[in-house]
Amino acid sequence: MQNSPDGAELLRTARTALLEELLPQLPAEMRYTTLMVANAMAIAAREADAGDGHRRHEHTLLRELLEAEPDAGVSVGELNRRLASELRAGTFDRQTVRVGELLLEEIRDRLRISNPKYLKAADLA
């Protein structure tokens, strides 16, 4: 049993301290950089909360779209490069709706981590 906070909770606590205690004490010219750090901490906390589920889901979506065999040795990056190459070659020209659906699903997954407020504002949730 773990009694101490996990990495995501530590990031949230540190971010709160940064924004509530340190930011008000910093000169105005450091505000933008501090807010960027706080945003990065929030993204990292959401990634930690999500675990590797997002990466596995992206891998599954890409394999489905590319009709690739379920090979754990093929990376997400490799599948993304293959998708880009096949899109340029026109492989999916007759399947644009399916490609669009899968890519929109991937965009939603990424926004859940990187910018959940935009996801809601754009009515993509």
N, C-alpha and C positions, 0 to 999 in steps of 0.2 A: 504494500500500500504506500502510495506517495503522499506525503503530507505537505510538501512544498509545491508552489505553483509551477505549472509547466511553462514551456518557452513562450507560448502565445500569451498566457496571462502575464508573464514578466514583461513582454513587449507592451501590452496594454497599460500596465502599471507605470512603466517608464515613460510611455507616451503621454499619459495623463500628467505626470510630474513635469515633463518638458513643457507641455502647453499651459498648465495652470500655475506652476511655480517659477519656471525659468524664463519662459517667453516674456512675461510682463517685465522682467528685470533687464532684458537685453535691449541694446540700442536698436533703433528702427531699421538700420541697414542690415541687421542680422535676422530680421523677421522672416523674409522670404526663404532663406536657407533653413531656418529652424522649422518652418512649416513643411518644407520638402522632406526633412528628416522625419517629422511626425507622420506625414503621409506614407513614407516608406515603411515606417514601423507598423502602421495600421495594415498595410498590404501584407507585410511579412506575418503578422498575427493571423490574418484571415487565411493565408497559405498554410500556416502551421495547423490551424483548426481543420482545414480541408484535408490535410494529409496528402497522400499520393492518389486519392480518388479522382481528382481532376485530371491528372496525367493519364491514369488508366482509362478514364472515360474518353479523353481525346484520342488515345491509342485505338480504342474500340471503334469510335466514329470513323477515324481515318481508314482502319482496316475494312470496315463495312463499305465505305464509299469506294475504296480502291479494289474491293473484292479480293483482299489479300488474305492469305492463310494466317491463322492466329499464331504468329511466331513472336515469342517474347524477346527474341534477339534483335528484332527490327525496332529501332528507336523511333520516337515521335518525330524527331527532327528529320530522320530519313523518310518517313511517311509523308511529312509536309513537303519535303523537296520533290518527292515523287508526284504528289498531288499537283504542285505548281507546274511541274514539267508536263503532266498530262493535260492540265487546263490549257497551257500554251499550245499544245499539240491538237487541241480540239476534241479530245477523247470524250468529254462530257457534254458536248454541244446539244445533244438530244435529251440530256438528263438535267437541264439547268434547274428545274424545280427541286429535284432531290438534292443536288449539290447545294443549292441555296438554303434548303432546310437544315442540312447538316452543318453548314458553315454558320448559320444563324444560331444553332444550338451551341456551337463552340464559342461564338462571340458572347453569348449569354453566360456560359461557364466562366470565361475569362473576366467578364465584367463583375460577376459575383465576388471575385477576389480583388480586382484592381479598382473598381469604381461602382459599388452597389447603388450609390445614390443616383448615378446616371442611368443605370439599368431601370430603376423605378420611374425616374423622370421621363425617360424615353418610352415608357410603357412596354418594355421588353421582358419584364419579370414573368 
